[in-house]
Every structure is written in structure tokens, then in C-alpha cells.
Amino acid sequence: MRLRNPLPARAPARFNFAGDVIDRWAKDSRRPALRWIGRDLSSERLFTFAGLSAASRRGASALSEAGLKKGDRVLLLLPRVPAWWEAMLALSRAGLVAVPATTQLTPKDIRYRLEAAQIAGVIADPESAAKVDEARAGSPLAARFVAEGSRPGWSSWEAALAAGDESFRGPATGAKDPALLFFTSGTTGHPKMVLHTQVSYPLAHRVTAMWLGLTPRDLHWNLSDNGWAKAAWSSLYAPWNAGACILVHDARGKFDPQTTLDVLERFRPTSFCAPPTAYRLLVQERLAARRLPRLRSCVSAGEPLNPEVIAAWKKGTGVAIREGYGQTESVLQAGTFPGMKVKPGSMGLPSPGFPLAVIDERGRQTKDGAEGDLAVRVKPKPPMGLFAGYWKNPAENRLRFKGRWYLTGDRATRDADGYLWFVGRSDDVIKSSGYRIGPFEVESALIEHPAVLEAAVVGVPDEARGQIVKAFCVLADGHAASPALARELQEHVKRVTAPYKYPREIEFVESLPKTISGKIRRVELRRSGPRGS
């Protein structure tokens, strides 16, 4: 299937998401942009593009009046409340650099971000504002705004919006001007700072919108926490590039599959985006009992989704989950786009305009079926949507940019149809007795067993084999941990995949350690080592 490239042949010299996208949709004063639902589903607010366009001008004016200058970095610590979207657009309009972060951060995490990113301003909810005050320990900030409440010493975001100058235009923003600074979710080591520019990243999310299959008639719901780059993907740039309306549920705390299904059934989004962790829990519910007549598109990204989960979702809802692949460092790099054949477990084909390949250690593209490094060609010029680099981290830039390639850090294979298949993070691939074992295929085999709700597989040191495969399993309701179940799972893996891949150690756990974006932190599991039993 030949995919149409929705991006211009050359990036424009000037571009501003608020000015060039939001203002364009705002010409229709009634076009809906954001439908916000309160935590208990009883309250609702509707925002139009026209209303958000005007709010972004007033917000940008207020930020400028507070002393923030083009290029200054502003930390956002807000849950799923309208102020997050208002602030993101205001920052864009003012030429400021948004630094989105989760409200789950501790004061220690916040202090690290304040210092590493040289933060000039903060927009936060009251609980996060208190943590900022603790973290900064008297260090000055040019501007502090609190939304959805009050905090001594902080200005009200709502009051600032009301008093701002709606005629404010903001500075011109160009290809090299910074727009966003993301902190990676940190599956290993300290978070790195990922820098995106005002033109390349927001504009290139047209490709992400194409993967989502969005049109101006759609209502799109994405489950991502606002602190994850996936929120910029699927809760901001992609749907609004397409003119779609975004559905937001102000969910907080532990993921609740029943409430999620209630929202799907009651508010009827046409498009749904969720991480694999959510889908794995949702398919445990009685999906067939729910009426979802308008749901036509479901996607997943963040980590590969097990084929058995895809099959269960399709059986329960009638909609196939299409997978995609990307990073904090990019827009969508590969995906199963609308109209393409769905190959369960595959990340799909490279995105239009994104030169993604599987390469060997010498930088040559591998043969079909051969494992290699997943890489993006950046010479003679990088594709639109790829980050400008790791900010203030030349060592990491040297490690990841090799010759004409940017190395994603993931391992993959390519089949004869060009579809890409995830093997694992480069650091996660297990080398045992001369074999290379990707954790994902072992995890998929384990999840096929009815006793297993979630599984994570790592390699741990072994004198004889170098490494052995160890599995951590979260059991489904109605199943209890026992040596007999461990042996049963080992035999199950031997039957459904190559016998040498079976986990020689199985540990039953209550939960798996994860990043804020839902990715399994295998580095923590590897530290546990073998049990020695």
C-alpha cells in the first residue's frame, strides 16, 4: 500500500501552531475543539477553536507581562484540566518553550527539572505548586501561575486569562526556535531533555493525525497523562491539525477500566487511543455488553501490544486495534494506517516522509527477517518531526547519531511486506547460551495463558549461560501463585514459542514497575537478579 505524504516538500521558514492552525479553524466560530468531562462524569464544558484562539492570545499576553521572554522555558504541572490546553497554546503564541510534566512528580523530581532546564516560569495546580515551592527552596522564578485554585505568592491563571490583551500577536517563530522540552520517561538512568522546534514537530504531527484517521467530524479520546509526550501527539497536535474535537476525561489516580468503558459508551468518541497497559485491563471486562456504535478507530502506541489482546478487543468491540511506533524524540515513525492490512503485533510500515530502517552494526540495511537496530536516516537532512537533539547532552547525541543514522535504541525486524516488528530495547535483548531472545515474544506467550494478566521478561546473570530468561508475572483474578503454576507457564511457553526461550525463573508479583507513560521499567526488574532457587 502506497501512503500519501501529508507534509509539505519543504518546511516553512515560519510557523506557529497557535497562529497557523488554531486560528485557521477558529474562522468557524462554532467549530468544537475540546469537550471536557469532570472526574465523576457529571460536569461538562465545551470549548470552540475560536474561544481557545482568543484565550491563547490573552494567555500569551499575560505570560509576556509577567516578564517571560521568547525562548524562556515554562514548566507545566497540570492534570487533565482545560488550563493545560489553554497554557500550551498561549506558550506557543508567545514563543515560549513548554516543558510538560506529570503531577505525580516529587519535589526532588521537580528540583531536577527546574535546575536542568533552567526553568523561568511555572503553571501548576495547587498541589503541584506546593511541591514547586518546596523544590525551589527560595530560588527565583520570573512567573508562577496557579490554575484550578489558589496558592499564596502565586498568580491566578484564570485571572490572568481574563485580564490579558486579546489583541496580542506574539513574536514570529521559525524553524530553529525551540517549542517543547520533554524529559524522557527514563526506563534507564536520569531523564534526558528532548528538544523540539516550533516548525518541525507540531507541523509533522499531520502524519500522526493520518495514522489516527481523524477528520473535522471526529471526536477523539486519548488516555495519556499530560506529562507524557503522547499527550502532545494525540491530545493536542494531531487532532487539532485535523480539525477534530478532543474528548478529555479528568481522570486521576489508578486506571479504572469500568469508568473508561462508561466514558466510551456514554460520550461516544469515534476515535480512541490507549496504551497497551490499558487495553490489557479493558479486555478483562465484558466488552460485548457495551454499546459503542460510533467507535470506528482504535490505536495503541508506547510499547508493542500482544496479539491476543488485539484479538480480544476486536471480538468484544468489532474494531481492530492499529499499532504505531514513535518516541518522545519524534512524531509517529511507523504505523498501521487506515486501510492497511493489520498484522497483529507489528508496528506497521514506516510513516510517509520518515526514512526508517533496520540496520546492522555497519549501518547497512538488513535482509528481511534479520534483526537489527531500528534507525532513522538523518543525512543529507533529517525528516520533519525528528527532534533537534538532546539538550545540553553532547555525549548522548554522539551515542545516538552515528554517521547518516539516528539510532532509536530499539531492535526490530522487517518482513517481506516491509512491516516492522519490535524485538526489544537494545539493552533489553537477552543473550543466553549463544541465543538472542527478545523479551516481547516471551511476554506475549505468557499473556496467552489465562492465568497471566501482565508479564515482563528480563535477562539476569547466569554463570553457565551468560544470562537466563526470568519472567515477572501479575496473575489474573481467580489464580494463585504456586510452584505448579510456574511449571505450567514454563511448559506453555515451550509449546507456543521456541523451547530455548522459556523463562527458567518465574516470579509472581502484585504489579510491575512502570514509567509515568505506562512503559515497563525493566531496568528495575533486572536489578532484582535471580532468586537462586
Helices and strands as residue ranges (DSSP letters): I 17-22, H 23-25, E 32-37, E 44-48, H 49-65, E 73-77, H 82-94, E 97-101, H 107-116, E 121-124, H 126-136, E 143-146, E 155-156, H 157-163, E 178-183, E 193-197, H 200-212, E 219-222, H 229-232, I 233-237, H 238-241, E 245-249, H 257-267, E 271-273, H 276-282, G 287-289, E 297-300, H 307-317, E 321-326, E 332-335, E 349-350, E 356-359, E 372-377, E 389-390, H 394-400, E 401-402, E 405-414, E 420-425, E 430-432, E 435-437, H 439-447, E 452-462, E 466-475, H 483-496, G 499-501, E 505-508, H 522-528
